[in-house]
Amino acid sequence: MPTTTATLLDTFHDFQPDDQDFLSAVVDGLAAERKSIPSKFFYDEAGSRLFDEICGLAEYYPTRTEMLILEKFKDQMAALAGTHCHLVELGSGSSIKTRTLMQALDRPLGYIPIDISRDHLMQSAQSFSQLFADVPVAAICADYTTAFDLPAIAVGQYVGFYPGSTIGNFTPDEAVVFLQRLKHKLNGGGLLIGVDLIKDTAILNAAYDDARGVTAAFNKNLLVRCNRELGADFELAAFAHRAFYNEAECRIEMHLVSTRAQQVGIADQVFAFAEDETIHTENSYKYSIDGFHTLARRAGLTPVQVWTDPAKLFSVHYLSAG
Ligand SMILES: C[S@@+](CC[C@H](N)C(=O)[O-])C[C@H]1O[C@@H](n2cnc3c(N)ncnc32)[C@H](O)[C@@H]1O
């Protein structure tokens, strides 16, 4: 049952998926002919911390590039968002990029961060509240691909903020369905969305397979989480991180590779792995600007403006949901 709790924040709405959802997703994913686990399960507290570490890596250009774009064009973005907006952030993580945007917004009436990673969301929302004491914060812990409600608003409009190219974790068809649902929730407002661009394969591969092995630890944390929360017996040393750009599909794929033939127990089931068999753990689709505009239009959203960096590594789009 969703609960609403008064905390240091103005409100906290808890629709957190339960352990049963995680267990069913893992068991179904490992029973399939091509094994996979949905990437949203990366984000327990340790996964969220590891993702923040990835954001600071030299190889991981998306975060710093998107930050530069936000910093440079925040006034134009704020003008499109209009006065009195309620900023709804999807997959808010540490809410760092939000700070840059919030400084530029004209008399915002609220901040609504939504994330699946409960403790991290609470901490980030509280830090945000301390920085922007005049902006009411209504945090929502939810899997945004399932049902959740936005707080009703009497004045102003919702503006969605979906940075980090997290939209790339969906296949293009899934992204259209997700954006259609989001458009409906935004109820005529707009959406500011970060989208990673197609580029040189070597830059892409390095971004998802860094020299210090932080992305490898992030990927393997999924197995740590399965062991801790589901009582699985994954032997961590017998799985390796693999990430590569699949040019035909325009996506980075992340996998966990079984380094030998082995069996893994989860709940009352046993899953056999052949040597070199993989668990597909994440896709990160890359787009051209035109390609993303086509996708947005399929979802009923209207491209209004796009900003990029000089090297055209990353893009931020303002889409109208009207
Ligand atoms: C790639 S990180 C981006 C974080 C931050 N927005 C940024 O730009 O750096 C993805 C974020 O989305 C959250 N997330 C992923 N899948 C989600 C889902 N299905 N529902 C809610 N949050 C999700 C994760 O917990 C994480 O904070």
The ligand as an SDF file (V2000), in Angstrom:
LIG
                    3D

 27 29  0  0  0  0  0  0  0  0999 V2000
   21.5170    6.9220  -15.1810 C   0  0  0  0  0  0  0  0  0  0  0  0
   20.9960    7.3980  -13.5720 S   0  0  0  0  0  0  0  0  0  0  0  0
   20.7500    9.1440  -13.7980 C   0  0  0  0  0  0  0  0  0  0  0  0
   20.7840    9.9240  -12.5120 C   0  0  0  0  0  0  0  0  0  0  0  0
   20.6520   11.4430  -12.6810 C   0  0  0  0  0  0  0  0  0  0  0  0
   19.3410   11.8040  -13.2010 N   0  0  0  0  0  0  0  0  0  0  0  0
   21.7100   11.9760  -13.5910 C   0  0  0  0  0  0  0  0  0  0  0  0
   21.3630   12.5120  -14.6490 O   0  0  0  0  0  0  0  0  0  0  0  0
   22.8980   11.8740  -13.2540 O   0  0  0  0  0  0  0  0  0  0  0  0
   19.3740    6.7590  -13.5710 C   0  0  0  0  0  0  0  0  0  0  0  0
   18.5310    7.1420  -12.3430 C   0  0  0  0  0  0  0  0  0  0  0  0
   17.1940    6.7120  -12.5730 O   0  0  0  0  0  0  0  0  0  0  0  0
   16.7430    5.8900  -11.5100 C   0  0  0  0  0  0  0  0  0  0  0  0
   15.8940    4.8620  -12.1330 N   0  0  0  0  0  0  0  0  0  0  0  0
   16.2610    3.9300  -13.0450 C   0  0  0  0  0  0  0  0  0  0  0  0
   15.2040    3.2050  -13.4360 N   0  0  0  0  0  0  0  0  0  0  0  0
   14.1270    3.6990  -12.7430 C   0  0  0  0  0  0  0  0  0  0  0  0
   12.7420    3.3650  -12.7030 C   0  0  0  0  0  0  0  0  0  0  0  0
   12.2430    2.3890  -13.4610 N   0  0  0  0  0  0  0  0  0  0  0  0
   11.9330    4.0870  -11.8980 N   0  0  0  0  0  0  0  0  0  0  0  0
   12.4310    5.1010  -11.1150 C   0  0  0  0  0  0  0  0  0  0  0  0
   13.7420    5.4460  -11.1080 N   0  0  0  0  0  0  0  0  0  0  0  0
   14.5790    4.7680  -11.9150 C   0  0  0  0  0  0  0  0  0  0  0  0
   17.9890    5.3390  -10.8530 C   0  0  0  0  0  0  0  0  0  0  0  0
   17.7870    5.0040   -9.5050 O   0  0  0  0  0  0  0  0  0  0  0  0
   18.9750    6.4770  -11.0500 C   0  0  0  0  0  0  0  0  0  0  0  0
   18.9190    7.4090   -9.9960 O   0  0  0  0  0  0  0  0  0  0  0  0
  1  2  1  0
  2  3  1  0
  2 10  1  0
  3  4  1  0
  4  5  1  0
  5  6  1  0
  5  7  1  0
  7  8  2  0
  7  9  1  0
 10 11  1  0
 11 12  1  0
 11 26  1  0
 12 13  1  0
 13 14  1  0
 13 24  1  0
 14 15  1  0
 14 23  1  0
 15 16  2  0
 16 17  1  0
 17 18  1  0
 17 23  2  0
 18 19  1  0
 18 20  2  0
 20 21  1  0
 21 22  2  0
 22 23  1  0
 24 25  1  0
 24 26  1  0
 26 27  1  0
M  CHG  2   2   1   9  -1
M  END
$$$$
